[in-house]
Amino acid sequence: MKYLSEYRNLEATKSYLRLIEKTVTRNWNIMEICGGQTHGLVKNGILDLLPEKVQMIHGPGCPVCVTPLNLIDKAIELLENDVIVCSFGDMIRVPGSKKSLLEAKANGGDLRILYSPLEAVKVARENPDKEVVFFAVGFETTAPANALSVLHAQKEGLKNYSILVSHVLVPPAMEAILDDKFCTINAFLGAGHVCAIMGYEEYKPMAEKYKIPIVVTGFEPLDLVQGIYMAVAQLEKGLHQVENQYARVVKEEGNKAAINVINEVFQIGNRAWRGIGEIPNSGYVLKAAYKDFDAESKFGISNINAPENSDCIAGEVLRGIKKPHQCSQFGKACNPSNPLGAPMVSSEGACAAYYHFSDTLISSE
């Protein structure tokens, strides 16, 4: 198949749903890692169409959702102190401890919503008398562009550009979930866009260690049901291999050029995940050679901390322990207009997916 429409073909999707029904004999819990996959499952009604024996568990694969509260507060601190803060649009309504970036902008902060960190380098070039910070949020997927922005700024000799880094890595989060005493996951659907950058070689030791199938999967309805079928087929046979459903995009070795750019600028370090806590070696930090581009050290904001909202169960949702509608605040005190946590406002958040697309699912459970 060559065209996107083919991956939305209803009859082909139904055929894989029938294969899943025919194959499954036991109860299995499969976690889709990526928030884009969660939205695909919910929006297209796939959760309602799967056999009862196959339960999908929603994972922490929404970078906006796992960005720590204190990092949002740090960005707001910069914004309120005459720094131009640049960000992707999906971060601006995520609540910090007291307000969001959008609210800080409404109070007079110079917040620029951009499509690329390279645009932020241009902003720094055009505003030499102002400090410019790009809020570098994301998984491995956005790391190459953020690294390139640092390399471009260095090449141009821009002293007024830096990045506030909140890069997290998928494989360590998967291991943290598997090590959790409450874990009931039998298989994973791997995040296709992350593997398009990093490949999937590093998943093989994990599959062997935990005896768990991992299927790298795309985001369209046919991608998702085919990935689920591949996972169920392995589980029923007692296998634990890494398979690639998303072969039209993902190669085993990943994108070497992108990986090289990441490795030039970043190194692996510990990272805190919102609602989950610190996971060792689960994120990127700037290498010492690029410390001048580290906004946290440049502006002395490393010590800003903020407690989690006790009314928000985002951590349990992100670890797959609870579904969004099992939160007592869901759709009440917490809604897209007044979110208690990031999963309700992010375009990849599980809570947002349930709020917008799953009335039938919610009322039936």
DAWOMO-V525995 format. One record per residue. N is the residue number from 1. OMEGA is omega in whole degrees, 0 to 359 (NA if undefined). Layout:
{{N/OMEGA} {N/OMEGA}}
This chain:
{{1/185} {2/190} {3/182} {4/182} {5/180} {6/180} {7/174} {8/182} {9/186} {10/183} {11/178} {12/179} {13/178} {14/182} {15/177} {16/175} {17/177} {18/178} {19/178} {20/180} {21/182} {22/187} {23/190} {24/177} {25/183} {26/177} {27/180} {28/175} {29/181} {30/179} {31/168} {32/186} {33/192} {34/176} {35/175} {36/175} {37/178} {38/179} {39/178} {40/179} {41/184} {42/184} {43/182} {44/176} {45/185} {46/180} {47/179} {48/186} {49/180} {50/175} {51/181} {52/181} {53/180} {54/179} {55/177} {56/179} {57/186} {58/187} {59/187} {60/187} {61/174} {62/186} {63/177} {64/184} {65/185} {66/176} {67/186} {68/179} {69/185} {70/178} {71/174} {72/177} {73/178} {74/178} {75/178} {76/177} {77/177} {78/182} {79/182} {80/179} {81/169} {82/174} {83/172} {84/179} {85/179} {86/186} {87/166} {88/185} {89/185} {90/180} {91/197} {92/181} {93/179} {94/184} {95/166} {96/182} {97/182} {98/183} {99/176} {100/175} {101/180} {102/177} {103/177} {104/175} {105/179} {106/179} {107/175} {108/180} {109/181} {110/180} {111/179} {112/179} {113/188} {114/177} {115/184} {116/175} {117/177} {118/173} {119/179} {120/176} {121/177} {122/178} {123/179} {124/179} {125/184} {126/180} {127/186} {128/180} {129/181} {130/172} {131/181} {132/180} {133/173} {134/179} {135/189} {136/183} {137/173} {138/171} {139/180} {140/186} {141/183} {142/183} {143/180} {144/180} {145/179} {146/176} {147/180} {148/179} {149/178} {150/180} {151/179} {152/180} {153/178} {154/181} {155/181} {156/179} {157/181} {158/180} {159/185} {160/179} {161/175} {162/180} {163/173} {164/193} {165/172} {166/181} {167/178} {168/186} {169/186} {170/186} {171/178} {172/178} {173/177} {174/179} {175/178} {176/178} {177/181} {178/179} {179/180} {180/183} {181/180} {182/185} {183/176} {184/186} {185/177} {186/181} {187/178} {188/159} {189/181} {190/183} {191/185} {192/183} {193/177} {194/181} {195/175} {196/177} {197/192} {198/187} {199/181} {200/177} {201/184} {202/178} {203/185} {204/176} {205/179} {206/179} {207/180} {208/182} {209/186} {210/181} {211/186} {212/177} {213/175} {214/181} {215/177} {216/193} {217/176} {218/194} {219/179} {220/183} {221/180} {222/174} {223/187} {224/182} {225/176} {226/177} {227/178} {228/179} {229/180} {230/178} {231/180} {232/180} {233/176} {234/182} {235/182} {236/180} {237/181} {238/180} {239/177} {240/183} {241/172} {242/178} {243/184} {244/175} {245/189} {246/188} {247/179} {248/182} {249/189} {250/172} {251/184} {252/183} {253/180} {254/180} {255/187} {256/180} {257/179} {258/180} {259/180} {260/178} {261/178} {262/184} {263/177} {264/189} {265/187} {266/167} {267/182} {268/178} {269/179} {270/178} {271/173} {272/178} {273/181} {274/178} {275/183} {276/182} {277/183} {278/174} {279/182} {280/175} {281/185} {282/181} {283/177} {284/170} {285/180} {286/175} {287/182} {288/181} {289/182} {290/184} {291/179} {292/180} {293/180} {294/185} {295/182} {296/181} {297/182} {298/184} {299/176} {300/183} {301/184} {302/186} {303/178} {304/179} {305/180} {306/178} {307/175} {308/175} {309/184} {310/179} {311/185} {312/180} {313/183} {314/181} {315/179} {316/177} {317/183} {318/177} {319/178} {320/180} {321/179} {322/173} {323/184} {324/184} {325/175} {326/175} {327/182} {328/181} {329/186} {330/179} {331/181} {332/177} {333/180} {334/177} {335/184} {336/179} {337/181} {338/185} {339/172} {340/182} {341/184} {342/183} {343/179} {344/186} {345/181} {346/178} {347/177} {348/183} {349/180} {350/181} {351/177} {352/179} {353/180} {354/182} {355/187} {356/193} {357/193} {358/178} {359/181} {360/181} {361/183} {362/184} {363/184} {364/183} {365/NA}}
